[in-house]
Amino acid sequence: MMNDGLFFDTLRQAVFTAVTMATPVLAVALVVGIAVGLFQALTSIQEMTLTFVPKLVAILIVFWATMGFMTYTLVAFFDGHVVPLITGGL
């Protein structure tokens, strides 16, 4: 039987795992967005695709590069927290 403390601890771990997995992609999106915005401000080029395409390409590259890390993090969370809860190992 799952009590409140175990539920909230599992929820806290799930949120921490999600933040850990999303951080590389969001950080690159932030840096590229700021760089493109600065470039647009300096050159007075206000093209809508200029903000979207570089950010999309950078996000896809970082997602591809960190896919193994994300998979390992998610599998470790499930093996360490969710599966023992389902099987009653805790």
C-alpha positions as CSV (number, residue, x, y, z in Angstrom):
1,M,0.0,0.0,0.0
2,M,1.3,3.4,-1.0
3,N,1.2,6.1,1.7
4,D,1.4,9.8,1.2
5,G,5.1,10.1,1.9
6,L,6.0,7.5,-0.7
7,F,3.7,9.0,-3.3
8,F,5.1,12.5,-2.9
9,D,8.7,11.1,-2.9
10,T,8.0,9.3,-6.1
11,L,6.4,12.4,-7.6
12,R,9.4,14.5,-6.5
13,Q,11.8,12.1,-8.2
14,A,9.7,12.0,-11.4
15,V,9.7,15.8,-11.6
16,F,13.4,15.9,-10.9
17,T,14.0,13.3,-13.6
18,A,11.9,15.2,-16.1
19,V,13.8,18.4,-15.4
20,T,17.1,16.6,-15.6
21,M,16.2,15.2,-19.0
22,A,14.8,18.5,-20.4
23,T,17.6,20.8,-19.2
24,P,20.1,20.3,-22.1
25,V,17.4,20.9,-24.8
26,L,15.9,23.9,-23.0
27,A,19.4,25.5,-22.3
28,V,20.4,25.2,-25.9
29,A,17.0,26.7,-27.0
30,L,17.6,29.6,-24.6
31,V,21.1,30.3,-25.8
32,V,20.3,30.1,-29.5
33,G,17.2,32.2,-29.0
34,I,19.2,34.9,-27.3
35,A,21.9,34.8,-30.0
36,V,19.4,35.0,-32.8
37,G,17.5,37.8,-31.1
38,L,20.8,39.7,-30.5
39,F,21.7,39.2,-34.2
40,Q,18.3,40.4,-35.3
41,A,18.6,43.5,-33.1
42,L,22.0,44.3,-34.3
43,T,21.2,43.9,-38.0
44,S,17.6,45.0,-38.0
45,I,16.6,41.8,-39.9
46,Q,13.1,40.9,-38.7
47,E,12.6,37.6,-40.5
48,M,10.2,35.2,-38.8
49,T,11.9,32.0,-40.0
50,L,15.3,33.3,-38.7
51,T,14.1,32.8,-35.2
52,F,12.5,29.4,-35.8
53,V,14.9,27.4,-38.1
54,P,18.2,27.8,-36.1
55,K,16.5,27.1,-32.8
56,L,14.8,24.0,-34.3
57,V,18.1,22.7,-35.8
58,A,20.0,23.3,-32.5
59,I,17.3,21.5,-30.5
60,L,17.3,18.5,-32.9
61,I,21.1,18.2,-32.7
62,V,21.1,18.4,-28.9
63,F,18.2,16.0,-28.6
64,W,20.0,13.5,-30.9
65,A,23.3,14.0,-29.0
66,T,21.7,13.5,-25.5
67,M,19.3,10.7,-26.4
68,G,21.4,8.1,-24.7
69,F,21.7,10.2,-21.5
70,M,17.9,10.7,-21.5
71,T,17.2,7.0,-22.0
72,Y,19.6,6.0,-19.3
73,T,18.1,8.6,-16.9
74,L,14.5,7.4,-17.5
75,V,15.4,3.7,-17.3
76,A,17.3,4.3,-14.0
77,F,14.2,6.1,-12.6
78,F,11.8,3.4,-13.6
79,D,14.2,0.6,-12.4
80,G,14.9,2.3,-9.1
81,H,11.5,3.8,-8.2
82,V,8.6,2.7,-10.3
83,V,9.2,-1.0,-10.8
84,P,9.8,-1.7,-7.1
85,L,6.5,0.1,-6.3
86,I,4.7,-2.0,-8.8
87,T,6.2,-5.3,-7.6
88,G,6.0,-4.4,-4.0
89,G,9.8,-4.4,-3.5
90,L,9.8,-1.3,-1.2
